[in-house]
Amino acid sequence: MAHWPDDRIQRLFNIKLPIIQAPMAGSSTTEMAIAVAVAGGLGSLPSAQMTPAQLTEALIKFRTATAAPVNVNFFCHAPAVNDPIVDRQWRKQLEPYYIQFGIDREVQLASANRAPFDDAYYAVVEALRPEVVSFHFGLPSYQLLDRVRSTGAKIISSATTVREAVWLEGHGCDAVIAMGVEAGGHRGNFLTDDMATQVGTMSLLPQVVDAVKVPVIAAGGIADGRGIVAAFSLGAAAVQIGTAYLFSPEAKVSKIHREALENISDDGTAVTNVFTGRPARGVLNRLIREIGPLSPLAPAFPFAAGGLAPLRAKAEAVGSGDFTNLWSGQSARLSPRLPSGQLTEKLAADALSHFSRLAASTQ
């Protein structure tokens, strides 16, 4: 009978399958996390766009549906100040689009909601005790991290380089996510801002495995059983999968985003900072092609999104995703189109079938 070559993550998180649903802010839902957890994987709840009250509600809903472990994900970026000079330069860059849509360039813009982990979020963790707490963009302060650890939660974070992985292990992570450049959404980088040297999953993963002692979770470009087998062959103890879950009915994905995903090509995404101010992989569209993909004029995270908000609203009203962040990894075309629970089970079954055939061929 086929078995997983490495079960450290299953034992660490007390889960049946070494499959983690990526916590995709804005697209993941509580229903998705529940379905994945019931199927035996690790369901994840993104908090970057939730208030502490909303996160509390989501965790209570999860706990009501299943006793399975849950992962709660937080951003831990250093909050930036909206620089008025940079903001004016950004609006000047966007001015032709404002003129096209008849928008006043001086219109007052709402600030984006991307709150980093703080005392208020910690209070939710302390009260509801999620089994896994994950971070993006490094780790929070020592004081907050120690308080999270005191709840008994396992702590993980994303690394985009070997140096970041070693840093995370040295700061007490129980496992490290090796995030290849193929991954959709925001890069997890925190010790480097150089996007030109970002590493692919299949190169980064074995180097991280060799450099740290904690289990490594592979992320980026993995969307089917073949990708899972490849990751395990290179030393992964689990995989984190995001884009494949965007096709599920549980995903909170607009019609525009879904159509973009359905029609994506293998080279149809890029790493860009024009939507939020931080590099993230999404489907190529008009904005990326014309002022990106990486613009030195983009305001610091998350303020770039404010200037785009009225443009996005105008374009989406006529069915266009020209100014919308359509996050996607590079392997969207490989993704099965299934509900989240069935997808989790199929990914595991397909991987185990590959392992079984490999084992039989060596006998």
N, C-alpha and C positions, 0 to 999 in steps of 0.2 A: 504493500500500500504506500502511495506517495506521501511524503511528509515535507515540511518546510526545513530547509537546510540550517536555518538559524531561528531559534524561537525565543531569543532574549527579549525582544520587544513584546511578544505575547505574554511572557511571564512578568515583565516589568509593568505593563499596563493592565494585566489581567483581561486580555481580549483573546478571542478565538482565532481571528485572522490578522495577519500583519499588514493590514491595509488601513491607512488613515485618510479620511476625507479631508481635503485641504479646507481651512477656514477662510473662505473667500468673502471678504467684506462686501456687502451689497448684493451678493448672489446666493451665498449659502443661506439656508433656512433651518429653523428648529426641526421642521418636518424631515428635512434631509438628514440631519444629524441623528435623529431618532431611527430612521430607516436603516442607516448604515450600522448603527449600534446594535439594533435587533438582528441584523444579518451577521454580526460577529466582528465587524470592524470597529474602528474608533471614530465616532462621530465628533465633529468639531463645531463650536459656536464662535463666530467672529464677533468681537466687541468694538472694533474701531469705529463703527457707525452706530453703536448702541449707547444709550445712557446707562448708568448703573441700574436704574429702575427697569429698563427694558431687558437688560441682561438677567436680572433677577427673575423676571417673568419668563424668559426663555429657559432658564435652568429649572425652574419649578415645573414648567411644561414638560421638559425632558425627563425629570425625575418621576413625574406622574406616569409617563408612558413606559419607562423601562428602568431597570436597576443596573443597566450596563454602565461602564465607565464613560466619562465624557471629557473632551478636551475643550478648554476655553482659551481663546487666542487674543493676545493684546499687542498693540503697537507700543513701542517704547522709544520713539524718536524724541529728540530734544525739541521742545516747542520753539518755533521761530516767530519772530515779530514781522508783521507785514510792513515792509519797507515802502514808503510812499513813492520814492524815486523809482524803485524797481517796478512798482505797480503801474506808474505812468508809462514806463518803457514798454511794459507788457501790453497795456491798452493800446499804445501806439502801434505795436506789432499786429494787434488784432483789429485795428481801425478799418481796414478794407472790408472785413467781414461785418463789422458793425454797420458800415455804410450800406452794404448789400442788403442787410435785413432791416434797415431803418431803425437801428438802436442807438440811443444817445450814449456816446463814449463815456460820459461822466455819470452814468446811471449808478446808483448806490447798489453795491453787491453784497449778498449775504456771505458770511465766512463759512468755509467748509467745516464739516464735523469730523475731525480725525483726532480724537483725544488719546494721549498716551496713558499708560498705566499709572495710576495714582492711588492715594489713600481710599478714595471712594470706590474704585474698582476692587481694591484689596478687601474692603469690607464685604463685598459680595462673595469673594473667594472664601473668606473666613467663615461666612454664614452658611454657604451651600456646599463647600468642600468638593469642588470638581477634582477628579482623580489626576488629571493632567492639565498643567497650565503651560501654554506655549507663548513664545514671544517672537516678534518680528522687528528687525532693525537692532539686533543686539539683545541686551538685558536691561532691566531697570536698575535703580540704585541698590547698593548692597543691603541697605536697611529694608527696602521693600522686598527684595529677593529672599532675604532670610525669613521675613514674615510669611511669605508664600510657602517656603519650605517647611515652616513650622506647622502648617495645616496638614502635612502629609502628602501634598501634591507632588507628582513627578514633574520636573521642569525640563523643557526642551526649547530649542531656538534654531533659527536657520543660519547656515553659513554658506557663503558663496565662494570662499577660498579656503585653503588649508589653514592659513593663519587665523582666519575667523573661527574655524572649527576648534583649533587648539585653544584659542582664547575662551571659547564657550565652555569647553571641558574644564579649563583651569578655573573658571568662575562657577563651577558647580552644576553644570547641566547633567541630567541623567542620561540623555541621548542627544544626538546632534542630527539636524536635517541638512544633508548635503544638497543644496539647491543649485542645479545646473542652469545655464543660461537659457535653456529651452523652456523653462517654466513660465506660465502665464502670470499676469498680475505683477504686483510690486516685487522688485528684487529685495532680498533680505540683507543686502550689503550694509556694513556699518564700520568697517575698518578701511574701506577703499571706496572711492567715487569713480574710479576709472572703469567705464563700461567697455572700453576697447579690449580689455584683457580678461573679461569674464570667461569662465571655463564651462564647457559642456558637462552634462551629468556623467557620462560614461568615462570621462577623463578625471573629473573632480572626485567622484565617488571612491575609487580604489585608493586614491592618494589620501583622502580623509580617513578611510578605514585603516590605512597604515600608520596614520599620525596620531590617532586617539585610541583610547581603550574602551570608551563607552560605545554602546550600539549606535549604528549609523542608519538613518532613514533616508532613502533616495527620493528626490523630487525633481521633476522637470522632464517632460517628453515621454512620460510613462502613461499609457492609455489602454493597454491590453495585457493579456497574459504573457506575451513574448517580452514586453518591456519589464515586467516583474521578474521573470526568470533571468534576464540579463542583469538586472540590478542585484539580485541575490548572488549571481555568479561572480560579481565583482565585490562581494562582501557586505551588501546591505542586509540588515535584519528586518527591514520593513520598507514599504513604499508609501509616499504621500501623493495622492492623486487629486487633481483639481478639475481641469478642463472637462474630462469625461463626465463628471457629475453635472456640468452645466446643461447637458442635453436631457437630464431627467426632469420629470414633471414637478418634482419638489423644488427645483431651482427657481430663484427669483430673477428671471432673465426676460428683458423686454423683447417684443417681436423683432425689433431692429437688430438687437444683439443676437438673437437666435438665428435669424436669417444670415447674418454675417458668419456665424459659426458653421452653419450648414453649407455655405458656399466657399469656405476658406480653402486656400491652396497650401502646399507644403512650405512655400516661401511667402506666405501672405501675412506674416506678423513681423513686428519690430519692437525693439526695446526703445521706449520713448519717455521723455519727461514733460511733454507739453500738456498733459492733462492734469497732473497734480503737483508737479515740481520734483518728484522723485522718479527714477527710472522704473518702468513697468512694461511688461510685454502685452501688446494688444494687436488687434486686427488693423492692418494698414487702412487708413482712410484719408480724406482730403487734408485734414489738419496736419497729420503726421507727414504727408508727402510735401506739403507746401511750406511748413515752418519748422519741421523736425528732421529726423526723429528726436534728436537731442538739441534743444535750444538753449544757448547761454542766457537768453532773456527770460526764461521761465522763472517766475518767483519761487521762493522756497516753499517746500511742502508744508501745508496743503493749499497754499494761496493761489497757485496757478488755476485751480478749478473755479475760483470765484469769477474771474474774467470771462471764462468760457460758458458760465451758466446761462446767460441770456441767449447766446448763440446756439447752445445745445437745445434749449427749449424751442427756439424758432425752427431749427432744422428738424427736430424730432416731430414737431407738429405736422410736418409735411412728409413724414416717413423716411427722413434721411438720418444716417448715423455719421455725417461728416464731422461733427464736433463732439462725438460721444466716445468715451473710453470703453472700447469693446474688448475687454481683457480675454486673452486666450493664449494657451501654450502652443508649441509647434506641432503637436501630434493630434490636433483636434480631429483630423480625418480618420484616425484609427479608433475613435471612441465609439463603443457600442451605444445604441440608443435605447436605454432601459431605465426604469425607475431605480432610485438610488439603492434600495435593498437588493433588488435583482442584479444590478450592476456589480455590487460588492461581491455577491455570491458567484457571479460569472467570472469576474476577474480572478478570484481565488481558484475556482474550479479549472479554469484554463491554465493557470500557472502550474497547479498541481499535476495536470495532465501532461504538461511539458516536462516537468520533473520526472514523472513516471516513465515517459518514453526515453528520457536521457538515461535513467537508471537501467532500463531494460537493455539499452544499446551497449552498455558497458559490461553486461554480464556474459 
